[in-house]
Each structure stands twice: as structure tokens, then as C-alpha cells.
Amino acid sequence: MSEARDVTAGQIALSLGAAVSEPAPDNGARDGRFLAADPRVRLQAWQERLAGHFGRLAGTRRDSGWPVFALEHGLHESDRDTLMRDVRECAVIGPTRDVPLPWIVYAVEIGYDYSGFEYWQTFESKTPGWQQEWRGRIRSRFTAFAATYHGAEPHGDWADQFNIIAWPITHGILPRDLQRQLAELLYDASMSFRAETFSSAEALGRHLQARCLGYSSRFRQFAENTILVGQIALALLLQDSGDTLGGAAVLHTDTLARIVGDLNRERDARQWLADARSAARFRVRGLSSIPLRGRTNESTPHGGRPPSIAEDAEALPRPRLLLREESLNKWQVRLQFPNLAHVAATSPRTRNVLARSQGRVAGATGPVLATGRIVRDAAPTVTLAAWPLPDTQLLSFDGAPPELNAVLHASFRIEARESWLFSIGSDGQARELATRVLRAGASYLLLQTAETRNPPAGLGLRAVQVACAGIYGLRIDVPTDVPDVLVELLSSVLRLEVAQTLDVWPAGLPIPDWSGDGNAVWVAGHPVILGVRSDHRLTSLTFTVDGTGKPDVVCATDTSPGTPMFVQLPALQPGTYRIVIEAATGDDDTGGSTSISGSVRARPGLRGELLCVVREPRSATAGQGGALSFAVLPESPSLEDVWEDRIEIHVAAPGATSIKGCVVLRAAGGQEARWSLSLPSPCDSDAWRRQFAAVRKAAESKYDDAQTCVLELDAGSLGRGRVTAERDFTPLRWAIRGNGHRAVLIDSQGCADLAICLVPCAAPSLEQRVEPTAALDGVAISDGGALIIARSGRLEVATVVVPPQRVNSLAALSGVRPNVPTPAREASALAALARKAALWERARLAGSSLAEVRRVAAVEALAGRLASVVGGERWAEAEEILRNRGPQAVADLMRGLITSRPDERAVGVMLAERVVPSAEASTVDAERALVDALRPFVRTPNLDALAAYALRLAASPAQARALVDAQRNIDGSSDAREQELIDGLLNCPVILRAARYFVVATRALARGRVQGERGMPWER
């Protein structure tokens, strides 16, 4: 049976109206229809029973507003099994209009067991006779359920992307494989629970969503539906705690018991939930009820209104400049950024960019901030080699949404001025001050855009070297007894002043951060205690928070000069505050200059301001316990990240020489395979890769079916660590079957515009079209291997698949040599070749170790062909030698072929001198070395941009494409920008030849690395 169109929600509501008004008993009683031979009759009986149950459930929640979930069907295990059997027997007629509820329960039960990868494949395998075109009916049945029974509705980017399966997954409430992560999140977030956290289910959901950065990608997608997450969390934490929820059950009692029972099967999850419940119940004492949504006028960080990234711009702490003395009288400039975890909580797009993208510091040629550091590190810091230009945005991210770019543009900038004052602390570091006021007996550094030459002797002034281009340093050691001549010099020439002081500092418990110049960070829940001391006798003190005009604390005192006193301020909620301190002195009624650890004078008497940031506490690393030190980057890696060595690991246990490790690959259905390994202590990323290489080889046959990889570390009594990596969850994904001989497309979205291509490893530029229906059944892969590509709109997924085979020689390992036809010497044709090379390089790998070998060979062939066409005939001969004999054999030859012009001969010599130092340098330094070698000889207006692109194209086409995509925000189309750059290289081929030589020579130097390895050779 088929339907010409989907029924609307209103029509379903009408068709179910009679059943709702005359509900069947919900006590498991059966009439004869449940025993009828015709499964359609049995399905009609289920329809009436479920309609009665859901109708009553919706009625009990009408006043409270809590939505109804299809998993709250009230059926016990035996009834569930019977219903599932009856639906399968009617599968050939599909989910019809007259009996939607049994199908809804059937779909949601599969959703409850869903592991995040193959919902429709699982559904179809369990439902004989199911037709793929019926998927839309499932969605229409759920939308009708939501309209009829006030059912839950999916929300968030994930729900928009997976707009069919989002319904059964959402109504499955909490799929089994996410239950452990939710219990862990509740435990991690419990230390930051406060009464306002529970102002509504929505507020609790946002509170949890903001703290799930370190969890799996699928869990983060699940947490986007903050109302759903908040409702589940309230049920788990508070439903059985009396009248806290106003007497209304957030979830059906049997359904909640089922989830808790599944969750309690694991010891850690059981303990996490118990601890989180205790914390939650302590915080909600005295609350009468908790609504689903907050009031529309709530504006607190935990209220009902989502935080706005634009509102955070003013309160966002600014980046801080720090100076460190790396050698005598030579200082290093460092730029310290604030943690942006709270900004990441404002939207899924912002969170994904901040957690999964590198940050570029101070413009296109600045250093790179590693992926995720801006939301993981308390204060991520980079070293500056050049002083940023005035009004330069100090931090940017590729693909950042406009609202994030606006905040970074407004808040992360260096002002256009002539000098910056730093106070030298007892730890040897110098911290930037907000004012230009000096204190007697202290030491300072003044950074200036213009150099101060020959400062007068005997006044504590001397020039110092700063390892940062474009800025100059002057050290100022202020004596205890400041002479008038120094005061005049500081005031008239350097525009600095020496003042009487009112020192204010954090007291009591140690705080996370204190700059020494009036900027402090407290953890919410800890008392804000300030110590105060002056070099004058004080008669009174007032403390005013956020400039309200009315003092929050007034202290009458009569302290002698130099005597400290301590004041505790009222409790402060998370946020940014400006605390104004005013002091009346007994010996200076007219007032004077003042410095409150660097703050400024505002009116008679001593007055200053303290910038106070109160943040929520942060939990320890998830999955870690004891004294074991364990860090992994990115913090929540994917399975592909682990398999393809794209993670950085540090493990150490004090006093231990080795740490036991275990790698677990888990497939659908719970099947798992384990491999043990022994890691040295401490263990860095290089040691991890050496150990994991043996595991990867042994696990090849299990990888393609695996959905999760768990790395377990055990140092005995010293502690343990654990990280879980899931496969990237995308609407399209290739699953490898038949021992690598078949690639099956997993389409979780039901894409209507699918385009499938197969590119043989032997011909990496030749795409062969494949029918989408064939891809869903499985594309055959020959022994030579292929790149298999699926495209739908802007979505593109690609995997390199090579079936396992016996390898008896190097030739067999490499396979058939890739053949790339010579394209026209035109920017459009070469840009297409560059895009194809980037696609190969970014493609995922199937389990066979041959896949990496064939991918490298394909990328080298494509990049070499492109360089040959741009470089010319003689350069093409050098590229052929490179393919046949490797970088050691061709480096010197390439250096001689960079240019034939006499006035450019020195380019090769200058680059050769830079190969050794650049092998250990950063990408930015390598770019600068290339530009410095070319600039005296090459005359082109955009040399910097062409050199940056050429260097990446020569080493890694994927990184070259990433650079182009990053410039798309400014220049428009990525493809047009890439053609423009390649056209520039065609007009000035010496740039690409020099870049290609530089990369090959650096690889030849790094003989210990795998020959032909992709990526920037100077990055470890």
C-alpha cells in the first residue's frame, strides 16, 4: 500500500479524536483483538490502547507544560516485544494513517537503542518489507503526535540537518549509548549548580550544554536541544525528591525507572548520578516548583533567556600582554587570551568553531593557536615575533560565524598608541598595567613604538632588547626616594607619574588569576576578600560594586601607614564587575594622585577601580582520576583522529616507569576487540604513535566496522585515565564492507541530490560517476583501491578504500603508479587539480594500511603534476626524479633549477641557508624565510600572499585550500580566490619553484620521518 501524500498533523489529530476521548484501560488488560490471527487487527488494538495512554498522559501535563515523549508508552518488556512483532508482520503496508501510534513506538524503541550511525539501516534490517520512500511518513506521524499530545519537538542544528531521524531519537529521550556521558556531565556540572540553575528546565539545559565541549560530537549535538536535556536532567536529579517539581512528573515513572536502571548498570555512571543528585537537591531546597521554560525577562547567566554573544562583548576580558626575560636584558613578548568557554555556549556554530578550529593570532602571518586551546586552557598564550599593527584583530578563526567575528573584532584588539607600561613582578614576568602611574621602589618596563636612545644615567632608566619586531623597551627602576628630576623626566618625556598608593589585593583562598594591576578572577561560591594597605593613615573606606552609586561596604577605620586591613564583599554571581574603592586619609584632605595596584585617580582622596571576573568552577579532565596526568588534543577526538594519528597525547604518573594501556574498538551491537600496550612514563605524542602503530596494524580488520574507540590507561594506585572517540557523525558516511571490497553509503538524511563518484588510485584525477542507488547497495572496490566520494549540496564526504592484500614487494605496496594527465597551463585547470589533491589529502582512510600509502602517492602525483606545469619542462624532470628516487636525490638539483635568471641566482643560496633552522621552526617562520629569500629579487605586489599559498601548496594541498577558504570571508568565492593565486604563480613561477625546493630540502633533512609524508615538514 502506498500514499499519494503525507497526512497533516491536524488530520491525524482528528482521526485519533475518538480514541483520545474514550481511552482504553492502561493496565495491560487485553481484549480478543490482541490474539487475532490478522496482525492488522492486533495493530488496531495497540492503536487504541496507546491512544488512551498518551491522551491521559497529555491531560496530566496540560497545566505544567511538560511535553510528552513516545518512549513514555508505559509498556513493559513483554508488551514491547509483542508490539514490535506485530508491527513487523504489518511492515509491508507501511505506517498508515489509521494506526500511527504502534509505528511511532516501534520507531522510538529503535531510537532508544540507536548508537548514532546507521538508524535507517538498522530500522530496515529489522523491518522486512520496509520501503525507503516511506521515511517521510515516519516524520509526518511524529509531527501529528506532537500536535495531538503536546509531544516533544526536536531543536538545534542537528535536528535541522537530520530532520527525519531527529524525531525518533528525540522521542527516545536518552539513547543508551549517551546515558553514561549524561551522567558524567551531570557530575561535572554539579559543582557549579546554584539555585538559579534550576529556575527552569531550559535554564538547566543551557547550563549543561555550556559544559559539554569535552564530550563526543554526537552528545554535543544531542545537547543542542536544551529543553530536552533540561527535562531529562530534572527527572534524573529531582523527580523522586518530593514536591520540588510542583507535584508533576517530568517523565513517566516507568520510563524514568527504565532509563535509571540502564544507567545504573555501570559503576561509574551510578556514582556520578548519585553525587549529582546530592548536589542538586542541596541547591533547590526551598524552591516550590520548576517550570519548563524560564520567564521572558530573565537575564541572568542561568535564566530563561539564552546568553547573547553580543552582550558578552563588553564583559569579555581583553587579551593580556606579558613580558618574560629570556636572557639578560632581552625580553620576550607573549599574548595571553582569556578562556572563551562561556562564549562557546552561546550557539552551536560558535562552539564548534572554537572547539574544532585553529586560531590565527594577529593577522595572516601571525602564530597559530592550537585547536581547542581557547576553550580548554585557562589562559592560552602565544609568543609574538612581531608587534601587531594598530587596531589589528588579535585572534581569528576560519569559518567563524559573523557574531563571533564581531565580538573578536570589538574586544581582541591592541589600541593605537605610542607606549605600554608593564610592572615587573617577583616571578620575573612583566604584566601590562591599565594606568601610567608608578610606585616608589617598584620596577617597570615601558614598550614604545619609538626607541628611547641614551637615557640619562643614574636615574634607573636603561634600554633593553625586546625579541619582537616593531617595538622597543625601556626599563624603569623607581627608587624608594624619588628625586624631583626623575619625576619631571617621567612626566614631561614619558608621560608617567609617581603617586601615593592604596594597595588592594585578593586575600583569603588562592584565586585562579591576579594580574597585580587591578584585574582578578574569582571562582563562584568562594568569598571575595580584599586586603587593603596605604602609605597614608586611612580614616574610612568604601567599596562600590558596578558603579551603583550606593556603597556596598563602608568601613570606618583608623589605620596607620603600611598596616593592612581585610574586607569581605557580598557574594557575587558569575559575571564581570567593576569594584570602586575610595579611601579618606587622615593626612591629605585635599587628595592626590593614587594607584590601586595600578589603577587611576578620579577625585580627591584615594580612589581606584578593581576589575573582578567571577567564573564558574571547572571540573577536572573527564575520565581521569588519581595522580595520573593525562591530556589529549583535541579534547574530544573522533575515531578517525585517533586512527590517522591526528591527536597529541601526554601521559605521566609520578614515580612510575610504565603505564598499562588498552585500546578497545567497539562495533554496533556491542561487539568489541581489545589490544594491550605498555606506555613509558612520561609518554609524549611520538612515543604514543610508536606504540599505537602496532595496535593499528593488528586492528586493521576490525576498524571498518568499529563505531567507537576507547583508550584506557591504568597506573594502578596512581590513577587511571580514559578517552572515548566516536566516528564523525555526518549525514553521509561511507561504511566499508566485504573485507574492503565494497563501500556502502550511509545516508541518514535522505538526501535528494546525491552525486557519487569513484576515483581509482591509479588515476587520481579521473572521476567516474556512480548511480546513487548503487552506492546505497554498495560500490565494488578493485584491488587497486579508489577514492569514493559522495556529494549533496555543500556536503562532501570522501574515503580512500584499498582492500587488504598480500604484499611481497615494494612495488606491490605502492600499487600501480598513479597517472595524472598534463592539464592546460591555465589557472582554472590547475586550480581544479589543486582542489582534487586537497580532496585526496582530506579524505578519510579505510582500515587497510595500504590506504595511507595509496593516498600519499595520489597526492604526490597531483601536486607534482601541478608543480611541473607551473615550473616548466626542466622542473618537470626534477619532479619525475622526486617521484622515483625521493627527496634526498633531487634537493640539490631543484635548488639549481629555481631560476635561470642571473639576477635571481642567489635565491637558491639564501633558501639553502634557511633549510636547517626552518626544519624546527613554525609555519609562520618558514613563510617569513621564504619571503625574505625572494623579496630582494622578485618584484610582485602580492609576494607575501603568493608565497604563503605556494608554500602550503608545495607541502600540503589541503592546507593550501584551507588558507584559501579562510580568505573567502574577505574576498568572496574560494574558487575565484584560488584561481587568482595560481594565476599569480603562473606569472611568477619562481615562487612555486622556490617553495617546492624548500619543502623537498626540508624533507630530505628530516631523514627520520616517513618518506613522502604529507603536511608541513617543519611542524612536529
N, C-alpha and C positions, 0 to 999 in steps of 0.2 A: 504494500500500500504506500502511496506517496501523497504528498500535499502540494498544492499549487502555490501556497504562500503560508507564511507563519501566522499563527493566530496572535492577536494583540493581548496585552495584559488585561484589558477590560473584558474581552470576550471570555478569557479563562475565568475571570472573577465571576462572571455571570453563570458560566457553566458549572461552577462549583458552589454557587449560592445556596442551593437546596441542601447540599451536603453540610455546609457550614451551619445552616440554621437548624438542622436536625442531626447532630453529631452522633456517631456510633459510639458505643461504650469503649473506653480505653483501658480495659482491664485484661486484655488478652483473650476475651471470650470469642468464640468462633461460631459462625453460622455455617450452614451446609455449603455455601458457595466456596469456602476455603478448601473444601475437599472435592470440589467438582473436577471432572476429568478435563474440561476445557480450560486451558490456562487463562483465556481472556475473561472468563467468569471469575476466576480467582483474583485476577488483577483488578477487576471492578470492585471486589470486596476489599482489597487493600486500599483502593482509592477512597472508599467511603470511610474506612477506619482512620486513615491518615488525615482526611479532611476534618473529621471530628476532633482529632487530637490537636491539629495545628490551629483549628478555629478556637478551641478553648484556650490554648496557649497564647494566642494573639490577644484574646479578650483579657486575660490576666495581666498583660503587659501594656494595655492600652493607655493607662494613666501614667505609668513610669516611663514609657517611650523606648524601652529596651527592644531592639529588633529580634526577630525570630530567625533561627538557623535551621536548615533542613536536617542537620545532624541531630537535632533535638526531637527526633521522631518517636522516642520513647520505646522503641523495640528492643527486646533483649536478644541475646546472641542467636538463639534457635529461630526466633521470628525473622531476624535479619537474614539468616541463611535461607529460610523458606522464601522470603520475598525475592531475594537475589535469584533463586532458582526459577521462580515464576516469571520474572522479567525476562530471563534468558530464553525461556520457552516461547515468549511472545516477541523475541527480538526481530523476527523477520518483518513484522508490521511496523516497527519503529515506535517512537514516543508520540502517540496520537493525542488529539485534543481531549478526548473524554477521560483518559486515565493518566494525567501528567504526574501525579504525586509519586506513584511507585517508581517511575523513571527518575524523578528528582532524587529520591532516597537512594536508588541504585547508583546514580552518578556521584552522589556525595559520599557514599561508602568507599567508592574507588578513590575519590579525592582524599579521604581521611588516610588511606594507605599510600597516597601519592608520594613519591620520593623526588619529584622535581625535574624529571627528564622526559618521560615518554607516557604522558597521560593517555593520549588517544590510542597509542599502540597497545597499552595495557587494556584500555577500555574495549578495543576491537577484538583483542585476543580472548577476552572473557565473554564476549557477546557475539556468538555466531549468528551470521545473517545481517550484522550491522553494516550500513552503507555510509560512506564518508560524507555524502552530501546531506546527511541528517544532522550534522554537528550544529547547524544553526538552530534546529528545533530545540536542542538542549538549552541554548541560551534563551530562547523565547519562553520556554516553560519556566525557567528560573525568574525571568523578569515578571511573568504573571504571578508567580509565587510571592515575589516581593510586594507586588501591588495588592494582592489579596490578603496576605497575612502580616503586613508590615515586616517583610523579610529584610535581612541584611543585604546591602549592595556593595560590590567591590569598588575600591577607590585607589587612586595613585597611578603613577606611570606604568607600573607593571600591569594593572587592571586594564589600562588603555591599550597596552601592547598585546596582551593575551586576553582579548575581550570575550572569548568563549570559555576557556578552561578557568578563567578567574572566578566564574560563578560557582562551579562545584568545589573548587579549592577554598574559596571564602566560606561557603556553607559547610565545609568540612571542619571549620573552626580552627583547629590546630593539628595539621598533619603530623603523623607520628615522628617523622624524621626532623621536625622542627621543635619538638617538645623539649628536648634536652637543652637546646640553645635558649629557649624562652626561660626555662628555669635558671639557667646561668645568668641571663640578662637581668632577671628579677633580683637575683642575689647581688650582682654587680651594682645595680642601681639603688639597692635598698639603703646604702649608706647616705644617699642624697635625698631620701624620702623626707618630705615635710608635709604639714597639714594641707598646704595649698596644692601639693602634688595630686591630692585626691579630691580637688574641687569638682572634678567631673571625670568620666571615663575618657573623654577626649584629651583632657589635660594629662592624665596618666599615660595615655598612649603616646603623646608627643614627648613626654619625659623619657619614656623608654626608647622611642625612635632615635632621639638625640644621642643615645649611648650605645648604639648597635653598630658602630663603624667597624669594630674588630671582628664582626661575625660574618658568616658566609653571605655571598651575594644574594642567594635566594631568601635567606632570612631577612636581609635588609629590604628586599622587595616586599616581602610579607609585612614588614613593619611599616611600610608606607601607608597602609590602611590604619591610621592611628586610632580611629574609633573602635575598630575590631580588636586591635591589640589591647586597648584600654579595657574593653569589656571582658576579654578573656582574663587579663591580669587581675581585674577586680574580683572576678569569680574565683580564681585560684587563691587569691590572697585573703578575701574578706567574706565570701558568700556564707560561710558557716560560722560567722562571728557575731551572731545576734542581729540586732536591728540597724547595723551600720548602713545597710543599703535600703533603709526605709521599709523593710519587710518584703521587698520584691526580690525574686530570684533572678539573677543576671543570666544564668544558664539553667536549663532543665536539670533537676537533681541527678537523674540517672546519667545524663550526658556528661556532667561535671565529674561524677564518680568514675566514669569510664576513662576520661582524659587523665585524671589524677592517678588512677590505677595503672595506666600505661606508663605514665611519667615516673611513678614510684618504683618501677622495676629496676631502675639504675640507681645505685647508691649515691653517687654524686648529685644527681638531679633531685633525689629525695631530700638530701640535706640542704641543698641550695634553696629549695622551695620552703622548707621548714624555717630557715633563717630569715628569708624574705618575708614570710608571713608574720613572724615576730616583730620585725621592724615596721611593717605596715600597720599592724594593729596598735602599736605604740603611738604612731603618728595620728591615727584617726580617732583616738579617744575623744569623746565629746561631740563628734560630728553626728548630726541627725540622719542625714541621707546624702547620697552621692548621685547626681543626675548623669544622664548620658552625655549631654553637651553642656559646656560652660555658658555663662551669661555673655551676651554680645559685647558688654562694656568691660569685660575682664581684660586687663592689660599687663598683669604681672607675668614674669617669665614662665609661670606654671599655670596661668589662667586658661580661659577657654579660647582665646584668640591666638592663632599661630604667630610666632615671632616673625617680625619683618626684617629682612636683611638690610633694608634701607634705614630702619630705626636703629640698627646696630652700628651704623657708620659713625655716629657721634660718640658712642660709648666704647667703640673698639680701641683697645690700647694700640698706640703707634709703635712701629718698629723702633728699636733702640740701637744706637751706635755704641760700640765698646772698643777700647784700645787695649792691646796686650803687648808688653815689651818682649819681643822675641830675642833680642840681643841688646847689649849696652847701647842706650840712646837710639835704638831702632824699634819703632812701634808698628804693630800690625793692626789694620782696621777690620773690625768684624761687625756684621749687621745681624742683629737678633730680632726675630719676628715673634709676635705673640701666637699662642696656640689658637687655632680657628675652629676648634671642635664645635663651639656654640654657633658659629656662623654656618657650619656644615649642616646643622639641624634645621635650617630654615627651609630647605627644599631638597628633594631627591637629586635634582640635577646638580645643585651646588655641592651636595655631599659626595656624589660620585666623582666630580671633577677634583675636589680637594683630596679625596682619599686615594684616587687611582691615577693621578697625573703628576708629572714633574712640574715644579715651579721654576720659572726663569727669573733670575734676580737682576734688577737694574738694567733692563733692556736686552736686546737680542744677543749682545756679545758678553753678557754677564754670566756668572756661575749658575749652576743648576742646583735646585733644592730637590733632594731625592723624593721619590714617590711616597706620599702619605705622611711625610715628616711634619707638615704644617698642622695636622690634626692629631698626630701621635706624640711628638716631642713636646715637653713643657715649654721650651723656648728654642726652637730650631734656629741655628746660627750658621752663617756662611762668611768666608773671608773675601774681602773686596780687593781686587788688584787695581781697580781704577775708581776714582771718586765719581759717584753718579752725577749726571748733569742736572741742573736745577729743574725742579718740577717733573723729573722722570718718575714714572710709576715703578716702585721698588720691587714689586712681585706681580707676575702674571702667569696664567695657566692656559694651555692650549684648550680650546673648546669651552672656555668659561662662559656661563650664561651672562646676559647683559647686566643683571642685577648684581652679580658678584664682581664683574669688571667695574661697575660704578663705585662700589664700596672700596675696592682696592685702589682705584684711581683717586678717590677722595681722601683716603686715610693713609695709604702707604706711599708717601712722597717725602722728599727732602726739600726743605724750604730754600728759596733762592736768597742766600745771604752770604756775608763775607767770612764769617768765623763761627766756630762751635766750641763751647767750653766743656772740658771734661775734668772730673775730680778723680785723682789717683787714690785708690783705696789701699787698705792694708794687705790685700791679696795680690797687689801688683797690677791689677787691672784698672783702667780708667773708664769711668762711666759718664755718659753725656748728662749735662745739667740743663735744667729748664730755664735757668736765670744766668745773669752775668755778675753775680755777687761772690766775692772771695772772702774766705775767713782766715784770720791770722793763724799761722802755724800749719796750714794745710798746703798740699801740693796739687798743681793743676797742669793740664795740657790744653793748649789753645790750637785748634786746627784752623788754618786760614787758606783761602784761595790764592793769596799773595804772600810771598816769602818775607819774613822779617829778618833782615840781614844785620849783622854786627850789633846785637842788643847790648846796652850798657852793662859793663861788668860791675860785680859787687851788689847787684840788686836781686839776685835769684832768678834771672832770666837767661835761658840758653836755648839755642836752636837744636832740634832733634830731627832725626830722619824718620820718615813715615813710608812704609812699604806699600804705598798706594799712589798711583799716578794722579796728578792733578790737585794735590793737597800738600800743605806744608805744616810742620809742627813747631810749637814754641812751648818749652816747659817753664812753669812759673812756680817757684818755691817761695811762698809768702812767709816772711819771718814772723816770730811772735810779736815783736815790737816793730810795727810797720812804719818806716820813715816817710816823711811827707813827700820826699822826692819820688818815691815809688808810687804813692797814692796818686800824685799828679800825673806820672807817666802812664799808669794803668788807666786813668780816667780820660786823659786827653788823646792818647795814641791808640790804645786798645779798647777803649770804651768799657772798661771794667771798674767795679768799685769794691772797696773793702768795708764790711759792715759789722756792727754789733750783731750778736747772734742769739737766736732762740732755737735750740736744737730739739727736734722731735724725732723719735724713733719707735719702731714696734717693740713692745715688751711682752713678757709672758711666754707662751708657747712659741717655738720657732715657726716662722711663716714661710710659705713657698718662695717668695721673692721680695727683696727690698733693695732698691736701687741706690739708697743713700742720698737721694736728692729730692725726696718728697713723692716717690711713687712706690706703692706697696701692694702686695697681693695677699689676701686672707682666704682661708677656706671657710665656707659657710658652716655655721654651727659653732665655730671657735670664737671666744671673746675677742673683741677688738680693744686691745690695751695699748696705750701710748705712753712712752716716757718723755718727760719734758725737762729741759735744763737750759739756763740762760747765763750769760756773763754779767747780767744785772740782777738786782733784787726785784722779785716779782711780787705784786700785791694781789693780782687776780688773773684768772684765765677763763676764756670762754671757747667752747667748741661748737661749731655750727655745721651740720651735715647738709650738703647740697644747696647751700645759699638760701635757706628758707627765710632768713631774716631773724628768726627766733632761735636763740642759742639752745642747743640740745643738752649741753652740760656747762654749768657755771661753777667755778671753783674759787673760793676766797682763800688766799694763801699769803704767807709772808716768808718766802724762802730767800736765803742768802745766795749770792752769786755762786754758780757751779754746783748747787745742790739739786739732785734730780727729784722729781715727783712723778707719780703714775696715775693715769686716769683711764677708766673703762667706759667706752661708749655704749649706747644702746645696741641691741642685736641688729645686724644688717642682713637683709636678704641678698641673694646673688644679684650683682649688678655693678655699675661704676658710680662712685661717689666722689664729691669734692668736699673735703673737710677743711673749714676755715678756722684757724686758731688765732685768737687775739689775746695779747698779754699787756697788762698795765705794769709799768715798772716804777719802783719807788724812788729812783734817782734820775729819771729822764721823762719828765711830764710832757715835754714838747715832742717827744718821739724822735725817731731817726731811722736810718737805713737798717734793714733787718734781713736775715737769711734763716729760713727754717729748713735746714739741711739743703739749702739751695733755692728755696722759694723766695718770693719778692715782697718788697714793702708796698703797702697800699694806702695807709693813712697813719696819723700819729699813734704812738705806741708800737709795740712789736706785733706784727701780723704776718701770717703766711698761710699757704694752702698746701694740703696733702691730698694727692690723688690716690684713691683707695679702690681697688678692684676686689670684689668678693666673688669667688668662684666656687662651684660645687666640687666636692671631693672626687678624685679619680681613683678607680679601682686598680688593683694590680693586674698584671698580664693574665688574660683569660687562660685557664687550663694550667696555671703554674702554681707550684707550692713549694714550701721549704726554702732552703738556701740556694737552690739551683738558679743560676742566671740564664735566662733563655729569651732570646729575641729573634724574630723572623720578620723580614721585609719582602714584599708588602705584608702588612699585619694580618690580612685575611687572604692568602694566596689562593688561586684556583688550582685545580688538579693539573691543568696544563702548565701553569707556572712552575710547579714542583717538578714535573716530568721533564720539562725542557730547560731546567737549570736557570730559571729567571728569578730565583729567590736568593736572599742573603740571610745567613744564619749565624748566630753566635750562641754558643752553649758553654757554660763553665760551672763547675762545682768546686768550692774551696776545699783543698786537701785531697781531692780525688784525681787519679791519673787517667781514668777512663769512665765513660758513661754508657750504659746499655741503651740501645735504640731498637725500635721496631717500626717497620713500615707495613701498614695494612691497606690493602686495596679491597674495597667493598663494591660488589655489583648489585644490581636490582635483585630483590628477593632476600637480601641479607647474606648472600654467599660472600665469603672473604678469604683472602690469601695473605699470609704473613711472611715477612723476611726479617731476620735479626741482623743487627750490625753493632759494632763497637766503635764508639767515637772517642777521640782523645779529649782530655780536659786541660786547658780550654780548646774548643773546636771552632774554627772560623769557617767562612764560606768555602775556601779552597779545600780544606780537609773534608768538609761535608760532601763536596762534589766528588772527591776521590772515593769516598765510602759508598755514596749513593750510586755511582756508576755500576758497581757490581750488582746492586739490587735491581737497577733498571734493566740490565741485561737478563737477569733471571725472571723478571716480571713481564717481559715483552708480551707473552701470550695472554696475560690477564688484563693488560692495560686497556685495551679497546672496549672491554665490557665493563670496566670499572666506572663507578659514578662518584666515588669518594676515596680520598687517600688520607689516612690518619698517621701522623708521625708521633710516636710515643717515646719519651725519654725518661729514664729512671736512674737516679743516682742514689738509690737506697734511702738511708735516713737523711740524706742531704736534700731530698726533694725530687720532684718529678715535673715534667712539662708535657704539653700535648697541643698539637695544632691539627685542625681538620681542614682539608682543602677539597672543595667540590668542583665538578666540571662547570665551566662557564655556562650559565643558563641563558640561552638566547632563543628567540622564536624559531630559528632554523639551526639545525645541528646535524653533522654527519656522524652516523654510527657505523662502525666497521664490523662486518660480519664475515663468516666463511673463512676464518683464518687469513683475513686481509684481502680476499679476492672479491669482496662485494661491499660497496658503500651505499648505505640506506639513508635517505634524507628523512630527518625527524622534523616535521612541520607542526609546531604546537600552536600556530596562529591561524592556520587555514589560509595561507597567502594565495591570492588570486592571480598575481602577476609573476609567478615563478619563472626564472630563467636559469637553466642548468647547463654547465659547460664542463668538459673534461679536457685537460691539457696533459699530454704524455710527457713524462720526464725526459724522453729522448728528443722532444720538440717543444721546449718550454714556452715558445711564443705562439703556438698554434692552438687555438680554442676549437673544440669540437662540440657542437650543440647536442644536448640530450633531452629527450622528451620528459617533462616533469613527472608524468605518471610512471615512467620507467624508473626515475630516481626514487620515487616513493616505494617502489618494489625492490630496488637495489640495482646499482650500476656495476657492471662487471669491470674488474681491475686486472690488467695483464701483469705478468711477472715483472715487466719493466717499470711499473709504477706510474702514477699520474697525480696531478693536482686536480681535485674535484671541487667545483665552485657552484654555489647557489646564491642567486641574487633575487631580491624582492624590494623594489623601491630603492631606498638608500641603504638597505641592509645587505651585507655581503659576507658570506662565510666560506672559508676555503680550508681544505685539509690535504696534506700530502700523504698518499697511501702507497706503500710498497709491500706486497705480500712477502712473508718470510721465505727464505730460500737458502739452500746450502751454498756457501761462499768458499771457494777453494783457491782464489787468486785475487790480486788487487784489481784486475780488470773486471772480475765478476762483482766485486764490491762496488765499483764505480758504475757498473752497468753500461749501457750503450751511451757513448759520448753525446751530450746534448748538442743539437744542431740548431743554430739561430740564423736564419737568412739575413742578409745585409739589407737594412732598410734604407730608404731615401735619406739623403743628408738634409733633412728638413726638420724644423723644430717640432711639428705636430707628430711626425712618425717617431722621432726619438723620445718625445715625451710619453707616447704610448708604450714604448719599450721600457722606459723608466718605471712607469706605473705597473707594468707586468712584473718587473723584477721586484718591486716593493710588495706586490701581492704574494709572490712566491715566498719572500722572506717572512712576511707576517703570518703565513698560513700555519695552521696547527699541524702537528705531526701525529700520525697513527703510531701504534705500538712498536712496530719493527724498527730496529736501529738503522736499517737501510734508508728509512725515510729521511733522516737528517743528512745522510751522505748525498742522497739524490737532490735534496733541496739546496744544499750548498752548491752542488755542481750546476744546478739550473740558474741560481742567482749569479754565480761567477760567469757563466756563459752569457747571460743577458747583459750584465754590467760590462763585461769585456767587449762585447759587440758594440755597445753604445760608445765606450771609450775609443774603440777602433775607428768608428765612423767620424767622431768629432776630432780625434787626434791625427787622422790621416793614414796614408798607406804604410809608411815606415813604423808608425806607432802600432798599427795593426799587427805587424810582425812580432813586435815585443809582447803584445797581449797573447799571441799564439804561444810564444815560449813560456809565458807565465802559466798558461793552462797545462802545458805539457810537463814543465820541469819545476814549477814552484817559484816563490818569491826570491829565494836566495840566488837563483840562477839568472835573474833578469833585472835585479835592482840597479846595478851599475849601468847596464845598457840603457834602461829607462832614463836615468839621470842625464846621459849624453843626448837623448832624443827630446828632451823637454822643449828645446828651441834650437833653431838653426841660425838665428839672427845673432851677429857678433855682439850687438849692444845688450843682448839678453842672456849671454852665456853664463853670467855669474849667478843666475837664478838657481841652477842645479847645485853649484858650490855652496851657496848660502843655505839651501834646504838640507844638503847633506850634513852641514854643521849642526843643524837643529834636530836631526833624527834621534840621536841618543837622549838629549834632555826631554824631547817631546814624548818619548816612549813611556815616561812616567808622569806626564803632565795631564791636565784636564783637557776636555774638548775645546774649551774657550782658549786655553793657551796654545793648543795645536792650531786653531784657526788664526790666532794672532801671529804665530810663527810663519804660517803660510803667507799671510798678508804682508808681513814685514819683508819676506824674501821677494815678493812680487812687486811691491809698491815702487821701488826705485826704477823699475824697468817697464812696467805695464801701465799704459795710460788708458784707463777706462773709468767713467764717472761712478760706476757702482761696483767697484772692486770688492768691497767688504761683503756685499750680498752674494756676488758670484762665487767668491772664494768659500764662503760658508756653505753654500749649496754644493759646490764641486767637491769639497772635502767629504761631505756626507754621501754624495752620490758615488764617489770612488770607494768608500768603505762600506756603506750600508744604504742601499736604495730606500729601505723602509724609513730610515731616519731622515733621508732627504725629503721623502714625501711628507713626513711629519712636520718638517720645517716649512714646507710649502703650505700645508693645511693651517699651520699657526699664523701665517701671514694672510690667510684668506679673510680673516676678520677685518683687515685693513684694506686689502687690495681686491677683494671680490672673489671671483672664481679661482679655485685651486688649480684647475687645469690650465686656465689662461695664465696664471702666475708661473706655473712650471714651464710652459712654452716660452714665456718671456725670458726666464733664466737660461733655458737651453739655447735659445736664440743668442743670448749674450755669450755663451760658451762657444757657439759656432763662430761668432765674430772674433773671439779671442781664445782660441783653443789652447794656448799655453797655460791658461789657468787650470783646465781639467787635466792636462798632461802633468803639470806640477803636482796637483792634488793626488793623482793616481800614483805617481812616483813616491810621494811622501807616505802614502798608505802602504805601498808594497815594501818600501825600505824599512818601515817600522815593523811590519810583519816579519820581514827577514831577520830583524834584530831579535824579535821575541821567538827564538827557536824552540822554547819550551812549550809554546802553545800549539794547539792543533792546527796544522797547515790548512789554510783556506777558511778558517773560522770567520764568520761574519761579525759585524759590529765594529765599533770604533776600536782600533788596536791599542790605543794609548789608555783606554779605560780598563781597569781591573775589576 
